Amino acid sequence: MVGDNVEMGVFPIAKAISMAEEQGLDLVEISPNADPPVCKVIDYKKFLYEQKKREKVMKSKATKVIVKEIRFGPNTDDHDYDFKKKHAEKFLKDGAKLKAYVFFKGRSIVYKDKGEILLLKLAQELEEFGKVEQMPRLEGKRMTMFIAPKSKK
């Protein structure tokens, strides 16, 4: 039975360590959770280099979320609103998340309802390009809303 394991490459730990020393390499534990633990006889520096390289490739393949911001005032004019809405459409078409917010300066905080109406109007007009991720919420002097782009099919 023990002879079968040796043929498959399963060795007692002492023998594996002596094999690594004979070859002038290191015994590296690859998968500690496996039963029995998986080890390889390789150069440890090379192992670390390959591991970093794999992590870098995985990181580059990960999707990066881009958040674009659009700022309004509580009394934003129609022309300015339309201009900013066009930019918002472009951002959502490009696949970026949109953070639209109304900034209240000084005493303009009394127009909270105007700011909320403005953001809800924007959300309604951008409905075909994205969906609201977070409804308008007042945080200090800002009323913020997030819109995520619709998935491309």
Secondary structure, DSSP 8 states (H G I E B T S, - for coil): -HHHHHHHT---HHHHHHHHHHHT-EEEEEETTSSS-EEEEE-HHHHHHHHHHHHHHHHHHS----EEEEEE-TT--HHHHHHHHHHHHHHHHTT-EEEEEEE--GGGGGGHHHHHHHHHHHHHHTTTTEEEEEEEEEETTEEEEEEEE----
